[in-house]
Amino acid sequence: MDRETILRKLHAQINVNGHVIGVSVGSGMTARYVAMGGADLLLALSAGRYRIMGRSSYAGYLCYGNNNDIVMEMGRKELFPIIKDVPILFGLMASDPSIHFYEYLKEIKEAGFAGIVNYPTLTLVDGKFREALEEEGTSYNQEVEAIGLAHHMGLFTVSFVSSLEDTKKMLEAGTDVICVHFGLTKGGFLGARKYVTLEESRLATEKIFAYCQEKAPNVIRMIYGGSASTPVDMQYMYNHTACQGYMGGSSFDRIPIERALYNTTRAFKSGGDFHEDDPMMALMNGEWNSRNYIDNIKKYIADNYSKEIHLGDLALLAHISSPHLSMKFKKEMGISFSEYLIRFRIHKAEELLENSTLNCLEVAERVGYQDYAQFSKIFKKYVGISPMDWRKQNEAAKSKKKSKKKKLSNDLEL
């Protein structure tokens, strides 16, 4: 699949569905089923292979094997024989001193890969180790050079970045996708214990995505890893950032596989008497427990935002104190429980004001506000104008867009 076709399909998917999905795969089995599920891009990364081996995604940064050889073999033996309609990208370790970029990129293209992504990437390495690597000639600029040459050769390119500086370099190189990488993914048995919160992720993308929109509006904007590990997490990012897609690895293989293998083994072991209230079953199924209180709270808000919600009630269900749960929520999300709840409700209110015939009072009630004056005050604080004025502005904008579209259609007919 050539670069132009891939871009055309991805932009069409964004226009229709609102976002695209990329999946880091480490085996033919993973690739087969995420492709069936609708993945738009497959990233053949050594990280995926190491996860299938039961190791951390970061194993690719250690001397366990040759990353480029691992990816090339996986593509030829496992991916290309079974994946026909989804572009497969080569996870290129650009700092490999044994490869010549032009010759190796030709080999990648001839093998059947639709493009490349810079992984393992030095954008995730910092501190004294990063300084030492750069002193001896191993730098992020090698990844930029590889992306630029791949673009020149007609390959589709995805660039992992973690800063505005990285982004500027990759845009100049001609990348097709800017993907802000937040490191290891939370969740499951082997998930990261320390990770960037959703709110920190949101703030980190603001300057990067704003720069992309200004300098290269056609470049697709995505995020990878960190605390964004569930559809609910990504909905938050789509609602509050200019993000157009999600790339993940553990979210699509390690976490689901952990859950399925554990549950199945326990079911056979128990001879059919395996109960849903088993504490480890509750852990893997996302029930209330110390490791995923916050995921459950977010899901509860998504399902019950129209009702009265009190953190104290949720704390009671979780069998912990309200102050402790409040502290955990703010630590993981970067914002308080009440702030998250308000933002969620205001966003839902905007959707209802735009897409329904409900009056403003009814909209307020639908998003959990029985006191319209309070709702209007909070809405104006977060959006800048009253609900009624927001609806009028939105309708005027839609009407103007519709008139412009009609005029364009008439001009085309003439």
Helices and strands as residue ranges (DSSP letters): H 3-17, E 20-25, H 28-36, E 41-44, H 46-52, G 57-61, H 67-74, I 75-79, E 88-92, H 101-111, E 115-118, G 122-124, H 127-135, H 140-152, E 156-161, H 164-173, E 177-181, H 198-215, E 220-224, H 231-240, E 245-248, H 254-269, H 279-284, H 293-304, H 311-318, H 322-333, H 337-355, H 360-366, H 372-383, H 387-413
